[in-house]
Amino acid sequence: MQRSIFKRYLSITMAIILLGFTILGSMMMVFFGKYWRQEKEGLLTQNAASIAQTAGRFLKEKSEGKYELQGDVLMHFMESFSMSIEADIFITDLDGNVLLGSYECSRVEGIEKVQPFYVARASEGLYKGRGSFEGLYKENYYIIGVPMLAPEGTLPVGAVFATTSPASMSAMQLEAFKIFLVAAALALGISFCAVGVFAYRMVRPLRQMSAAARSFGAGDFSVRVQVTSEDEMGQLAMSFNNMANSLTNSEGMRRSFIANVSHELKTPMTTIAGFIDGILDGTIPQGEQSKYLHIVSGEVKRLSRLVKSMLDLSRIDSGDMQIHPCSFDITNTVVNTLLTFEQAIDEKGIEIGGLEEAAPVTVWGDQDLLHQVVYNLLENAVKFTNQGGSIRVGIIDSVDRTTVTIENTGPGIAPEDLPMIFDRFYKGDKSRSRDKNGMGLGLYLVRTILQLHGGNIQVSSVQGQYCRFEFYIPKPQESPRLKDGQQKAKEGAPKLREPRAKKAKKPETERSKEDE
């Protein structure tokens, strides 16, 4: 069964938190027990030393080296100390015989004798241990033994033992562990809720993206992911929505492209099929066949131009379109291109201006591609210039670029269409009443070709008055000049034979026809 990111994140986080609490609780119990033992040992040692010091004042010498303990008053002190620290306190002589004892902790009847080993160790200075006192206790007790000195304070005459059961420590540890469990349970519950809410909010955009992706796969590009934060997940959601917008636009362009291609291919093919069928079945008389064959030839050329435009578009999308630059005269290209539209210019009575004193201007670029740029712009200018209007061409040569301006009178372009005029498949004339040959690729190709050369194009228009396209081609930067010594050394060096330059192709009379 596949586990979701939410469940995995939640389970891993809670496991880490639980492990942390387990380690914390274990270390707390260990350090708590160690601290309790140290405190208890210090308390037993202090009280045993106090009893030993007090007992020294109640010793009465019976003979040389022999002492008798006056224990009536001392017993009250021992019982008070034993009760306050919950410990057994008893005094022995050097032979291990118990002289006095208070057993508030163990509640035993009484201890008569202690192994001499313990007494010997205690009389030497201090004894610390844990055991049952050779069976005197049913469990291991903490044992502290200190020496009891003679009144002169020089020789040990006995020992004072203070013992306590670890049961009190276990009870305290248990209570502390219960408190820790309650606190840990509350912390785990709060952590579970907090981490669960955080993880759910974190994976919710991912779930929405997954559902949106499935919708995209089904062809529905209208789904969007809600952006609720500005962190990485929010940025991912924004990027996903931007991608969805791009897919929506691409899908709209694809459908528009299919509709355009279907329309553009269907019209000439229908015309070609109709005229050829008319010639074959004799519907078109022999004398008019030449006229209709010219129409068929024009439609075939139109189909060829449409196919070439699609190939150019494919090369642009795949990044395979490359330029092959050379030096050529852009003025000559403009003049020759205008000559190809001579018939259409004469039919509409268009006046051409701006080339009366045009001088040759050399540019560096792909001659064929830049010819296509000029061709597409002039074709649009001739197509949309009003009857008896004018077209004005300007070529300006500056220090770092060459600028070409093509302006025509006519209906112009609507302001709402200007920002999209260079988008592919975009046609400002939706009714196709004025432009029946184009697919909306011409200006897109123009801008792409100029950008490949490092240039660009812009458009300005006033409806009912004019439309002006202006593009520029940057000049290649000159290499830095050499100093005098370097120049002489270069001149003295043997010259290499320069390769023969390739002859530039002559502009064709028929180029690809593209429009807005």
MIDRENGU-550648 format. One record per residue: residue in three letters; x, y, z of N, C-alpha, C in turn. Coordinates in steps of 0.001 Angstrom, whole numbers, plus 500000, padded with zeros to 6 digits. Each point is the difference from the previous one (the first is absolute). Last residue first. Example, Ala and Ser with C-alpha at 12.3 -4.5 7.8 and 13.67 -1.06 7.14 Angstrom:
# residues 2
SER512850497750507080500820501190500060499230501090500730 ALA500290494280499930499110501190500000500900501200500000 
# end
This chain:
# residues 516
GLU500980539615459163499834500210501428499286498808500637 ASP502560498851495571499258501191500375499825500022501506 GLU503034497633495480499476499896501355499316501303500362 LYS502514497082495662499021501048500314499423499703501385 SER504852498691497365498868499545500839499112501162500350 ARG502556500580495476500420499600501333498765499546500804 GLU501777501275494648498896499472500809500568499518501332 THR502863501910496983498815500845499737498807499514500780 GLU505210499451501655499021499417499108498819500933499824 PRO505287501247501086498633499882500569499037499444498980 LYS505212498674499996499132501067499511498610499825500591 LYS504617498363502419498899499581499155499194501204499550 ALA505350500147501107498672500110500624498922499602499024 LYS505127498126500097499159500946499289498610500000500618 LYS504599498857502659498916499397499239499151501081499369 ALA505333500515501064498650500201500565498966499354499112 ARG505244498530500695499095500636499052498596500072500592 PRO504501500056503074499090499084499289499063500776499094 GLU505049501645501219498620500088500463499122499036499221 ARG505366499712501201499071500157498886498570499966500525 LEU504188501738502942499332498773499588499038500302498881 LYS504719502585501599498547500057499841499467498667499521 PRO504529501361503065499540499514498688498482499945499958 ALA502432503661503107499738498558500010499515499552498635 GLY500827504611501190501187499268499592499798498508499954 GLU496537502944501510500236500250498574501209499231499507 LYS498953499796504563498993499278499214500214500185498516 ALA502721502352502980500328498571500067499022499180499187 LYS499167504564500438501155499767499129500385498532500006 GLN496537501297502918499560500136498617501143499726499036 GLN500857500120504621499302498771499641499547500034498552 GLY502005503866501740500977498912499930499363498698499583 ASP497137503732500658500891500187498853500985498853499870 LYS495418498749502360500939501088500179500984500035498825 LEU494998498033499314501298499654500559500843501239500191 ARG494385499507500144501159500333499179501293499663500721 PRO495194497399500735500804501139500454501224500210499136 SER495468497925497916501064499542500877500853501181500414 GLU494749500559498780501328499943499403501008499506501026 GLN494619498777499770500995500848500632501362499808499360 PRO495188499405497417500997499252500788501039500949500575 LYS494942501648499137501251499799499265500978499196500859 PRO494344499883500067501236500519500600501210499711499124 ILE494784500895498651500980498910499944501296500539500600 TYR494308501368500164501421500337499895500834498729500010 PHE494536502114498943500888498979500544501446500432499814 GLU494434501717499706501392500451500042500849498903500646 PHE494716501319497734500875498984500579501435500504499903 ARG494740502302499725501445500080499777500705498884500761 CYS494888502123497964500604498924500781501493500003499673 TYR495337503667499567501235499359499531500332498820500917 GLN495480502402499735501032500889499472501216499227499481 GLY495943498147502195499498500884498952501047500923499403 GLN501217498117504697498936499459499169499471501066499029 VAL504956499625501869498819500797500315498905499544499055 SER505091497870501931498912500153499034498937500933500566 SER505240497190500564499146501097500465498945500242498928 VAL504154496099501598498929500466499134499271501148500671 GLN505127497032500014498889500601500720499004500586499010 ILE504653496316500567499061500754499176498924500574500899 ASN505578497934500140498617499916500456499138500871499100 GLY505324497289500478499194501192499825498602499814500530 GLY503640496658499605500283500943501071499217501292499897 HIS499680495957497197501085500895499587500395500966501109 LEU496400497016500626501158499144499740501203500827499565 GLN495913502181500546500589499684501297501180499051499857 LEU497519501070496152500746501169500471500645499729501355 ILE497202496674498216501201500135499170500839501181500479 THR495816499355502079500935498937500370501301500118499209 ARG496417502962498977500613500317501290501032498947500394 VAL497582499208496042500809501215499870500711500300501316 LEU496850496501499871501279499623499392500916501205499872 TYR495698500849501528500693499178500995501361499565499480 LEU497104502282497117500658500898500935500698499243501121 GLY497639497360496759500982500884499373500747500867500988 LEU496236496757500680501359499606500340501044501008499538 GLY494940499521499396500418500670501218501387499611500451 MET497687498673495905499709499130501136500385500666501316 GLY498476501685494534500941499870501096499517499064501090 ASN497656501522495884501116499143499655500900499691501191 LYS496081503022499649499528498625499796501135499031499730 ASP498571505139501842501217499180499935499600498538499911 ARG496712503471500221501074500711499331501235499135499807 SER496069498289502056499492500698498816501107500717499264 ARG499808497167504178500779499619498830499543500722498749 SER498619500263504864499048499625498952500689499542498738 LYS502370501643503905499386498695500265499079499554498879 ASP504277503290500546498783499977499184499352498638500138 GLY504044500805502217499108501066500444498694500005499238 LYS503320495874501193499530500774498850499005501031500510 TYR504031496107501760499080501089500334499657500776498740 PHE503096496179500518498610499652499698499026501117500353 ARG504583500692502303499736499108498873498522499598499975 ASP501861504778501805499768498636500459499673499115498812 PHE500737504850499937501137499147499665499841498578500543 ILE496747503499500734500152499916498552501133499077499585 MET497992501517504432500004498592499594500324499807498527 PRO499641504354502325500878499165500842500124498563499523 LEU497085503103497567501432500300499904500858499105500907 ASP495010500239499623500716498958499265501507500202500002 GLU496826503057501984499956498761500765500740498862499305 PRO499556504335497885500892500034501171499998498693500785 ALA499052499991494676499283500395501209500937499961501209 ILE501674500986494948499772498868500906499327500518501266 GLY499987502025494569500784499872501217499608498778500828 PRO498384501952495516499148499880501198500788499914501301 GLY502582502386496026498951498997499957499241499935501300 THR505284501361497815498698500558500362498946498910499908 ASN505326499154501113498972500047498955498739500660500528 GLU505745498943500974498762500635500447499021500063498845 ILE505060497951501886499013499798498941498660500501500527 THR505717500160501218498631500387500333499109499810498792 VAL505185498513502216499140500021498818498576500283500463 THR505521500387501900498564500012500280499225500134498703 THR505120498455502155499320500459498792498502499847500233 ARG504527500638503572498893499245499441499529500616498688 ASP503584501768502856499944498622500486498881499164499393 VAL500974504642498644501297499461500415499918498515500329 SER496373501695496537500604500663501156501262499260500422 ASP496161500541495704501239499335500396500631500793501131 ILE494857499320497620500895500887500739501191499190500478 ILE495478499961496460501152499197500412501010500950500630 GLY494346499749498406501164500745500480501082499059500474 VAL494953500424496935501066499145500518501171500882500397 ARG494335500265498878501260500718500140501003499101500704 ILE494994499997497077500914499220500842501321500754500033 SER494396501231498750501444500102499827500713499079500965 GLY494775500487497295500795500376501163501488500026499696 GLY495965498689497222500602501315499795500832500474501172 GLN496892496300501400500081500340498577500513501434499849 ASN501512497531504499498740500371499341500231500350498526 THR502954496438502941499972501419499612498703500295499257 PHE501428495582501595499086500789500817500031501496499697 LYS502700496679497630498696499368500164499006500925500697 VAL504613501198499453499267500083498729498574499487500183 ALA502808499611503741499797501414499683499190500162498720 ASN501337495656501321498923500522500835499696501462499677 GLU503618498111497782498775499336499550498803500494500817 LEU504297501411501253499520500710498816498712499374499467 LEU502079497889503684499533501330500394499465500778498805 ASN501908495696499269498758499900500776499449501378500359 TYR504180499796497735498915499541499146498678499976500772 VAL504014500956502305499581501125499165498798499624499148 VAL501876496544502573499472501047500881499461501163499178 GLN502266496594497722498652499566500377499343501019500931 HIS504440500675498786499141500255498843498558499590500319 LEU503241498988503165499654501424500042499180500410498782 LEU501580495557500160499044500231501078499593501472500082 ASP503286498756496792498705499385499686498962500296501084 GLN504502501469500604499320500739498936498618499421499700 ASP502828500219504614499588498961499053499136500653498924 GLY503603503152502408498922499112500412499735498959498935 TRP502263505157500693500582498671500250498893499098500536 VAL500096504698496633499697499414501304500641498621500077 THR500148504980496907500432498617500198499673499552501421 VAL498048503754496306500330499810501423500307498526500208 PRO499240504018495720500266498614500419500428499957501468 ALA496822503994498584501357499566499693500180498556500436 ALA495654503513498564500515498919500844501377499562499520 GLU496637503542498619501427500244500193500617498922500897 GLU495459499586498639500512500861498936501511500200500123 LEU496665497436502776501145499371499348500612500869498911 GLY496019501061502738501098499738500921501232499425499368 GLY494677499279498346500850501122500365501118499573500925 ILE495612498351496423501151499538500775500905501187500273 GLU494460499168498745501180500835499803501099499527500953 ILE495486497453497628500753500334501212501233500807499630 GLY495944497863497516500462501383499871500771500477501208 LYS498039495558498879499418500802501071500442501460499929 GLU501617496847496754498549499816500034499337500879501064 ASP504753499859499648499394500746498901498481499893500031 ILE502447497492503143500166501433500272499338500841498918 ALA500176495318499478499023500372501026500093501480500332 GLN503168498321496935498663499896499438498941500430501009 GLU504551499791501381499744501107499072498578499959499460 PHE502760497279503316498614500414500214499588501113499025 THR504405498208500023499165498800499900498526500329500206 LEU503390503332500482499736499695498589499119498765499857 LEU501590501367504285498910500852499515499642499691498551 THR503737497854501871498746499455500548498801500830499550 ASN504318501474498833499635498794499244498702499383500510 VAL501751503707502373499580500402498650499548498786499206 VAL501802499247504316498710500684500079499482500342498609 THR504329498133500341498973499008500354498614500641500040 ASN503729502773499366499721499225498789498921498954500266 THR501576502438503632499221500876499106499622499261498732 ILE502859497965503179498606499902500388499119500886499126 ASP504806497485499071499383501323499953498516499863500313 PHE504076496699501917499216500262498787499328501358500147 SER503531495973502561499781501425499751499212500179498704 CYS499531495688503410500924500517499008499705501493499832 PRO498397495197503246500157501424499694501025500261498908 HIS496556496190501768501275499915499286500331501412499519 ILE496600497499504083500277501015498980501382499772499412 GLN496067496547502305501275500674500169500206500983498855 MET496114496503502542500192501082499036501290500743500329 ASP498122496345502622500915499620498931500246501115498995 GLY497020499463504128501280500671500156501004499673498923 SER495157498730500657501024499026500386501363500623500204 ASP496282502655498597499615499359501253501053499018500485 ILE500609502110495785500094500977501081499695499337501340 ARG499486497459496087501411500236500274500190500994501137 SER495625499199498475500525498813500669501474500170500346 LEU497937503347497464499490500018501366500526498806500795 ASP500983500192495423500754501029500730499558500060501457 LEU497590497160497209501337499465500237500864501008500759 MET495733501366498635499889499021501066501360499374500318 SER499725502980496405499803500719501249499910499031501175 LYS500217498192495701501292500555500403499879500773501311 VAL496051498345498065500816498892500505501353500513500477 LEU497156503080497911499452499599501292500836498881500632 ARG501047501413495637500404501000500989499471499639501388 SER498730497283496410501433499847500261500468500991501054 LEU495579500322498443500177498820500851501464499798500360 ARG499086503359496918499508500388501320500128498844500984 LYS500978499234495508501064500787500639499586500437501402 VAL496769497840497481501063499048500344501150500726500689 GLU496526502609498288499577499293501217501032498977500436 GLY500734502349495952500094500905501143499599499319501308 SER499485497595495963501421500186500312500175500923501206 VAL495668499432498320500442498785500684501462500116500397 ILE498251503427497394499432500061501351500439498792500816 HIS501209500092495515500773501004500720499487500136501447 LEU497604497255497092501245499341500409500920500974500728 TYR495993501595498127499760499278501240501236499218500465 LYS500208502421495913499681500933501087499850499263501327 SER500585497476496047501246500650500401499765500947501176 GLN496287497860497907500764499106500889501291500648500492 GLU496473501668496875500133500579501329500836499141500950 GLY498954498778495368500591501331499949500208500637501365 GLN497842495719499404501418499924499655500654501376500059 PRO495658499178503076500346499956498574501511500028499788 ILE497394497911504261500717501232499657500418499914498540 THR497804496299501587499128501094500409500626501349499655 GLY501853495388499327499591500869498906499071501116500380 ASP502394496525502712498705499556499471499450500931498921 LEU504295500863502033499984498603499580498666499569499407 ILE500598504386501828500795499831498770499912498575499495 GLY497890500993504062499324500695498900500742499881498695 ASP501941498277503929498870499152499591499246500655498842 ILE503414502519501887500563498861499240498889499060499549 PHE498794503687502696500439500430498674500560498846499185 GLY498640499128504517498873500422499170500430500383498595 ALA503288498854503266499231498821499579498848500409499072 ILE502580503475501901500799499206499053499189498830499480 THR498030502600503378500112500755498737500742499195498945 THR499750498214504325498678499968499356500031500712498657 MET503862500196502597499817498647499479498643499853499314 PRO501105504100502191500702499806498720499820498604499425 THR497747500802504191499589500948498946500776499807498708 LYS501063497434504005498766499569499327499644500918498834 LEU503708500900502902500273498911499066498756499600499216 GLU499681503372503305500927500462498960500304498904498985 HIS497198499034503769499362500967499095500919500364498849 SER501694497149503357498918499322499278499346500942498987 VAL503242501783502841500601499134498996498914499299499183 ASN498565502662503590500599500807498938500572499145498883 ALA498260497847503834498920500635499231500560500813498841 ILE503059498078502953499339498953499215498886500595499145 PHE502180502914502947500893499577498925499344498940499112 SER497796501424503878499960501042498976500861499621498807 ARG500140497178503651498696499892499340499853501050498906 ARG503889500173502562499976498761499206498674499856499256 MET500549503583503004500762500219498769499988498762499113 GLY497980499652504214499234500907499139500704500276498691 GLU502286497467503155498877499230499476499122500863499100 SER503565502059502210500501499106498956498866499191499379 ASN498985502761503659500299500803498808500476499124498846 THR499294497882504090498720500482499467500221500812498734 LEU503764498587502354499369498872499304498662500409499395 SER502239503153502625500730499779498749499388498853499203 ASN498258500838504241499638501096499085500697499831498659 ALA501153497007503381498638499724499526499535501092499038 MET504122500586502131500099498942498998498623499674499423 ASN500148502998503515500564500617498793500146498976498883 ASN498619498412504160498930500780499359500495500699498749 PHE503164497713502553499077499044499393498863500727499293 SER503038502538502473500634499498498776499080499015499285 MET498595501565504176499961501082499013500611499550498675 ALA500247497008503588498611500128499547499867501103498952 LEU504184499457502074499722498872499112498580500073499457 GLN501237503142503195500660500297498726499778498871498997 GLY498413499341504353499212501027499317500596500376498659 MET502393497059502709498804499333499501499085500991499281 GLU503912501633502093500338499199498819498769499308499417 ASP498550504116502792501202499194500138500240499188498732 GLU496265503038501223501061500564499177501297499216500137 SER494359498688500400501201500402500724501002500572499012 THR495714498180498688499670500438501365501217500456500787 VAL497708498726494797501262500430500618499671500604501362 GLN497395496287496568499875501158500874501329500293500676 VAL499155497694495064500347499676501388499923501274500828 ARG497181498544495298501118500742500546500202499605501463 VAL497296498397494980500240499811501423501228500787500424 SER498304499513495407499412501106500769500282499910501492 PHE500955497062495925501082500857500474499475501165500847 ASP498665494803497936499410501157500673501113500825500624 GLY500594495707497686499713501091499064499363501222500616 ALA501779495758501993498697499772499378499599501124499053 GLY504034500236502484500106498817499155498693499679499297 PHE500101503484503119500729500387498801500118498822499036 SER498138499183504195499064500751499152500672500441498708 ARG502665497926503205499090499007499401498969500692499106 ALA502861502765502395500750499300498952499131498935499338 ALA498253502286503705500040500870498822500743499323498854 ALA499888497799504142498668499987499388499967500862498743 SER503986500034502444499788498662499441498630499907499320 MET501039503944502306500782499901498757499809498639499335 GLN498028500678504194499301500793498989500746499948498659 ARG502036497946503636498803499242499610499214500747498931 LEU503676502181501843500454498866499188498814499150499542 PRO499220503631502969500286500441498614500471498870499103 ARG499246498864504552498761500329499294500260500557498606 VAL503332498796503431499759499080498885498725500332499235 MET501374502644503786501150499913499118499713499135498777 ARG496848500511503516500089501236499215501162499946499012 TYR499534496379502918498846500049499101500036501249499129 ALA503290499486503337500221499071498895498838500025499012 PHE499601502628503917501071500508499132500217499089498794 VAL496932498609503290499486501167499280501041500535499031 GLY501371496462502753498970499561499056499443501153499195 VAL503052500881503477500683499419498839498981499536498964 ALA498254501658504046500718501057499287500669499466498740 CYS497776496923502855499043500926499362500729501054499169 PHE502659497033502478499282499267498954499022500923499262 SER502303501685503760500884499866498835499295499294498852 ILE497724500333504114500097501315499364500865499939498749 GLY499716496061502511498699500345499425500024501338499289 LEU503839498639502336499805499197498793498669500324499336 ALA500924502032504147500868500550498951499843499232498688 LEU497678498390503768499445501288499570500828500600498867 ALA501663496102501938498765499712499260499352501285499499 ALA503805500359502754500350499509498668498761499706499168 ALA499420501279504515500506501129499206500334499565498579 VAL498685496638502979498876500911499752500437501167499124 LEU503321497018501411499110499374499026498820500903499665 PHE503021501368503396500606500091498667499088499401498930 ILE498703499585504479499893501406499580500561500182498593 LYS500520495793501912498594500241499685499789501433499522 PHE504262498805501541499739499393498690498548500200499584 ALA501343501408504290500579500883498979499730499456498596 GLU498681497348503585499168501201499937500522500965498936 LEU502543496174500795498726499637499393499090501213499879 GLN504089500479502261500208499834498563498696499669499277 MET499916500205504671500164501335499439500216499928498493 ALA499766495957502286498692500657500046500078501404499403 SER503979497574500449499169499411498954498629500654499960 MET502903501231503468500460500529498716499153499464498848 SER499165498323504250499560501388499928500442500645498684 ALA501417495634501008498585500030499629499498501425499879 PRO504452498295501400499821500684498703498535500092499581 SER501939499927505241499500499134498932499886500792498681 THR503588500797504260498659500350499504499647499119498821 THR503791500933504526499566499251498817498599500454499610 ALA504666501066503354498704500559499571499634499296498698 PHE503682499341504517499495499626498684498639500668499767 VAL504769500373503277498598500394499855499585499696498569 ALA504123498076503648499565500525498682498518500331500058 GLY504645499414503646498811499375499448499663500606498641 VAL503709501358502591499527499037500988498751499284499516 PRO504622503032498089498627499547499798499627498959501037 LEU503680504047500791499843498594499638498532499666499781 THR501247504561500918501171499454499310499766498580499505 GLY497347503332502901499915500232498566501165499472499218 GLU498490500027504872501193500734499630500049500281498502 PRO496437497413501734499875501416500369501236500806499671 ALA499296495797496929500025500158501451499887501474500330 LEU497894498276495336501277500206500659499826500133501507 MET497496497671495496499647500696501246501278500083500824 PRO499151499423494305500569499586501295499447500833501155 VAL497162498711495464501038500951500404500549499554501363 GLY496696498166495426500599499752501309501111500991500280 ILE495400498732496559501053500954500289500528499701501401 ILE496664497603495851500650499916501320501108501043500070 TYR495211498273497150501154500881499911500590500127501411 TYR497321495528498507499868501338500543501257500816499652 ASN497243495233498243501246500754500074499724501441500409 GLU496751496066501708500416500561498716501286500779500208 LYS498032497771503639499442499162498944500362500492498592 TYR503060500551504642498878500607499275499528499051498908 LEU503481498548502726499230500731500996498777500669499380 GLY503548497341497763498705499422500295499193500723501051 GLU504396501468498581500121498563500249498683499399500468 PHE500100504486498514500655499870501295500022498536500414 SER498486501776495751498988499579500984500589499829501384 GLY501686503553495939499853498583500234498958499717501057 ARG503530504004497841498598499631499817499908498496500164 GLY503594504460501441499700498768499299498509499790499880 LYS504431503019502390498818500187499160499763498699499256 TYR503117502170504457499576498841499205498726500371499250 LEU504528502447502765498651500114499427499720498764499169 GLY503668500356503457499715501367499535498583500163499492 GLU502035496102502341501150500529499271499752501404499477 SER496654497347502153500926500604500969501235500564499321 ALA496745497646497403499465501273500465500961500698500952 ARG501062495654498419500047500959498895499503501377500437 ALA499727496463503100501402500323499728500114501040498890 VAL495760498295501002500474500874501075501433500424499745 TYR498057496883497092499409501322499800500505500980501054 PHE501359495494500426500549500578498759499491501420499786 PRO498387497144503522501176500828500308500616500653498750 GLN494713498768500440501239499337499633501183500917500256 VAL495706500565502977500384500316498629501332499340499710 LYS495587499377503794501413499978499673500187500271498512 GLU495708500360502232500881499742501125501467500103499624 ILE495051502196498389501193499349499473500973499839501159 GLY494276500498499502501277500478500529501141499218499397 GLU495315500052498586499923499914501459501268500561500639 VAL498494501993495229500396498686500526499953500052501529 ARG498998503470496426499026499512500975500340498594500517 SER502143503268496689499760498575499736498936499404500912 CYS501071504726500398499867499690498556499610498547499797 GLU500926501913504338498791500608499447499783499640498536 TYR503064498604504189499740499357498711498687500499499408 SER504321500869503816498646500467499672499705499570498566 GLY503834498741504294499500499996498633498580500507499890 LEU504979498761503242498730500709499917499532499971498546 LEU503599497167501192499779500611501290498664500707500066 VAL502286495710497117499169501185499875499687500524501385 ASN504409497143498214498809499919500839499246501321499928 GLY504316498949497892498788499867499205498745499883500807 ASP504742500838501354499749498578499747498747499764499181 LEU501433504375501509500952499500499011499804498524499698 ASP495680502587501511501388500084500494500913499387498949 THR495245502510498800500633498730500360501350500283500640 ILE494882502504498544501383500182500438500530498639500442 PHE495818502053496468500390499184501145501505500150500225 ILE495333501633496802501248500486500571500326499139501219 ASP496563500270495267500381499264501204501353500537500455 ALA496279502978497112501149499098499940500144499250501328 GLU497334504152498252499456498682499626501129498991499821 ILE500221504696501625500618499622498709499530498629499527 SER498298501959504085500046501122499064500568499600498642 MET499787496867503692498672500313499472500056501096498930 SER503969498776502247499516498859499217498650500290499370 PHE501906503149503031500725499965498727499465498900499089 SER498194500209504309499625501208499255500680500014498623 GLU501157496565503030498644499803499496499535501206499172 MET504178500256502144500042499032498903498603499778499415 PHE500478502752503852500595500630498806499943499047498800 HIS498638498309504131499011500947499496500524500722498742 MET502859497075502340498974499255499268498954500937499418 LEU503504501531502921500412499853498590498934499310499168 VAL499541500428504733499744501269499313500311499883498515 ASP500856496155502594498616500405500216499657501276499234 GLY504363497320500233499136500150498840498598500498500232 GLN505398499520501478498844500438500754498905500347498993 LEU504459496628499655499149501020499364498795500284500879 GLU505309498241500968498599499621500117499157501171499483 TYR505475497926499438499042501101500174498583499424500054 LYS505763498769500282498636499477499985499044501137500339 GLY504841500402500024499640499515498657498604499456499907 GLU501615500276504754500903500514498973499643499360498655 SER495972500291503139501376499614500300500863500506498859 LYS495633501534500221499878499057501086501381499548500465 GLU497927504555497318501074499003500046499844499138501250 LYS496228502567496909500622500031501339501012498866500088 LEU496899503090496078500849498864500330500642500200501378 PHE497143503091497352499288499138500964500795498738500315 ARG501409503353496837499849500712501245499297499157501079 GLY500594498425495513501302500102500677499908500708501324 ALA496276499657496991500202498797500830501327500056500733 THR498909503388496867499196500120501221500238498815500933 GLN502086499932495813500571501084500803499242500156501316 ALA498333496908496883501296499534500528500635501063500886 ILE496017501084497752499731499046501070501311499526500622 SER500352502765496246499453500759501138499725499078501181 ALA501401498051495973501109500726500629499515500795501206 ALA496747497831497411500818499004500705501169500675500712 ASN497313502673497237499296499641501219500772498950500808 GLN501757501353495803499953501149500905499333499626501327 THR500091496788496549501348500241500532499987501128501024 LEU496011499063497687500321498926500939501358500231500634 LEU498701502997496615499163500181501180500300498932501052 GLY502178499705495812500485501151500759499214500221501278 GLU498559496619497083501276499635500610500561501163500814 LYS496133500804497516499716499113501127501280499581500700 GLU500317502644496079499404500770501087499768499129501236 GLN501600497881496151501007500901500544499452500814501169 ARG497024497212497709500981499211500749501065500900500626 TRP496797501995497125499386499574501264500998499222500848 TYR501329501279495674499923501162500888499414499608501356 LYS500107496742496646501363500311500441499999501170500978 GLY495920498842497994500437498976500951501394500272500531 PHE498366502846496624499222500189501225500415498981501058 PHE501831499655495691500595501108500747499242500280501299 VAL498273496625497206501356499645500410500621501106500837 MET495753500743498097499933499022501078501388499624500504 MET499724502890496290499495500674501195499938499038501173 MET501156498317495774501098500770500586499549500722501267 SER496715497677497627501004499067500528501144500745500668 GLY496659502537497808499505499384501223501012499058500622 LEU501052501994495822499952501013501054499535499393501324 ILE499911497276496176501383500257500411500038501005501147 THR495817499182498142500500498792500659501424500198500493 PHE497974503417497436499443499950501353500503498768500752 GLY501265500401495491500612501058500799499490500006501424 LEU498043497056496914501353499560500338500709501043500863 LEU495800501152498321499877498961501020501367499480500433 ILE499856503089496447499626500660501259499898498985501127 ILE500784498318495700501174500740500478499700500682501324 ALA496454497840497869500963499011500483501260500683500539 MET496708502660497962499566499560501315500952498938500561 THR500838501540495633500170501091500963499604499562501394 ILE499287496978496469501435500173500252500229501091501043 SER495563499247498575500500498860500772501482500165500325 LEU497922503302497254499448500019501347500576498877500856 TYR501181500181495440500568501143500715499529500017501443 ARG498141496745497176501408499736500246500637501129500808 LYS495530500503498638500127498963501016501460499713500317 PHE499111503113496548499466500487501273500194498972501107 ILE501034498897495547501044500820500609499543500495501363 SER497776495461498372500085501371499526501140500722500705 ARG499573494655498769499831500949501094500207501403499459 GLN498418494989497792500804501201499875499685500979501133 MET499723494482499885499155501194500000500882501247500000 
# end
